[in-house]
Amino acid sequence: MKRLFAIAAAVVVIAAGVYLALPRGQGAASADAAIKSSWATAAPEWQARLLQDETQKVCSQYRNVPPKAVAEAIMAREKATIVYPADGKLMGDWKKGEVLAQSGYGGRFTDYPPRAENGGNCYACHQLDAKELSFGTLGPSLFEYGKNRKFAEAEVKAVYERIYNPQAAIPCGNMPRLGASKFLSVEQIKDLVALLMSPESPVNK
Amino acid sequence: MPRRLSLALLLLSLLAFTAPAAAVDETEKELEKYRQMLKADPWSNPGLLDADRGEALWKQQRGPKNVSLEQCDLGKGPGKVEGAFAELPRYFKDADRVLDLESRLVWCMETLQGLARAEIVKRPYSKANQAGTELEALATYVAFKSNGLTYTPRLEHTKEKEALALGETLFFRRQGPMDFACATCHGDTAKRIRLQALPYLSKPEEARAVVGEWPAYRVSQGTVMTMQHRIADCYWQMRLPLIDYGSDVTVALTMYLVNQAKGGAITAPAIKR
């Protein structure tokens, strides 16, 4: 009986120690408080950007490796945000797409009032046209993207969705949800789809 | 002074690179040449002009109380500047807060010299090709007084441990219209934005190589940039509003970074792109 009590006491002590050593839940709460106080002088209309939506919250919590059930919930929620072009045409103008892919303009506090349309800034993270040597490597190379997919119809829709809201396919992936956040318009996304999927696009040459 | 002249010409030639494609390799090569020349003559580092100016400011009697900062306690006792930066951020009993170098400087200017906080932090960062601000000069001076030492962060006080845990949480926290966290760009090895290489800051080897470089002299800006500014600039890129100078968030992230860089050499003011 005494031994049993000692074991039970040890278990409680160890469990309490493990619990105290984990900063998690408390970490998120103190982060919220710290964020609020650290942008105290920011304009109220900007403060909203500091708040996390559910997807940002869980991706932060799981450091981008969500358990299966959480991942499925993210994909379902994000898929529901995707809006398709009214006319059903998913491909725009690849030339406009290339301009968008080059532009990193938009969304910074120094970008207001807007002096240009928001850019997609694709080259910051991806290789596209092989002639552009200044490309980043945070995302995979998209050179010959359409060619590699045989310009298939289904792939056109898939890539539209991947640009509009990549988390519908890759929960907690690094790429911004450019359509869902309204950073890019449906028309702009169509132009980017053309840049990737049009046989005439330099991406596929 | 032919060496200074050649350094100046080298600087100009660096700034002249506009075609980004070929530029990075070339810029890196030129930067490397520059670093070699600095090794041969460390006193030709343009960041040291700010350190000198910072030392003069440190000793100058200023503010409503007309005193210098020489009695400022940076953690190792009043007036002790040597080695202080290597142990920052740390908990300060008088402020009952964990402070980094820059927030401690503000605290000393406020309490010792009687300057108004709002005035001190009104313009903390210089713009390209401007002289460094007073805070930049002071921070460069104090950091330079730890040049050659290694980071030995303290984790004794509960608030120091809390600051580290908060910094780690913040490093992985995604927010804003782009869903970015610090870890989005600094969470993997050998990645780059366009041609700019990105350090993997959660990996001690990579953190040790870069964290101790700040405050750094940025060749492209012609001015020194402090860690507060470096972090504020990252949040700007993340499309968040301008973060307050010396905030809990920037101090906690600095705490996280110096702990990742523990044992890494302090080379401030180093030369950066």
Interface residues (C-beta under 8 A of the other chain):
Chain A: P23 G27 A28 S30 A31 A34 I35 S37 S38 W39 A40 T41 A42 A43 W46 Q47 R49 L50 L51 Q52 T55 Q56 C59 S60 R63 N64 G107 R108 F109 T110 Y123 A124 C125 E132 L133 S134 F135 G136 T137 L138 N174 P176 R177 S181 F183
Chain B: P20 A21 A22 V24 E162 A165 L166 E168 T169 L170 F172 R173 R174 Q175 G176 P177 M178 D179 F180 A181 A183 T184 C185 D188 A190 K191 R192 I193 R194 L195 Q196 L198 W236 Q237 R239 L240 P241 L242 I243 D244 S247 D248 V249 T250 A252
